[in-house]
Amino acid sequence: MTAASIIAGIGYRKMTTANEIVALVDQALGQTGHQRADIAALAIGEFKDEVVAPESAAQTLGTKLHRVSAGELAANADRCETHSDLSQAHTSVPSVAEAAALAEAGPDSGLILPRIKSANATCALAVRALQPEAKRS
């Protein structure tokens, strides 16, 4: 895997803080044996107006923030491994974090960590151009 090849998809509520997002991303990275330097971008759905917490989290993590359109999220819904009824009802996708990570990582990407959650946020990790030996079992 090359440096900065991981996309961290984030789902969040309005009350979510940047610190909560950073802690969740760090937890996800720890679960997969990766570091902050491996993150190419944070990806969020563009249907939220309030993006202060994700922008601040991206800064703290030393990466970029990308907003993924509702159409791009929907196009990746079938690739999601997690299916949240709440997410589906509010956003029309089963997992915003997973769909955002996969959409930003591209069509040949794959999840290396399905959605994990904290009190107010979710995070999933996808890797670009997934090689056969890197795929999850």
Sequence and secondary structure as in RCSB ss.txt:
>XXXX:A:sequence
MTAASIIAGIGYRKMTTANEIVALVDQALGQTGHQRADIAALAIGEFKDEVVAPESAAQTLGTKLHRVSAGELAA
NADRCETHSDLSQAHTSVPSVAEAAALAEAGPDSGLILPRIKSANATCALAVRALQPEAKRS
>XXXX:A:secstr
  TT EEEEEEE TT  HHHHHHHHHHHHHHHT  GGGEEEEEEETT S  HHHHHHHHHHTSEEEEE HHHHHH
TGGG S   HHHHHHHSSS HHHHHHHHHH TT EEEEEEEE SSEEEEEEESS  GGGS  
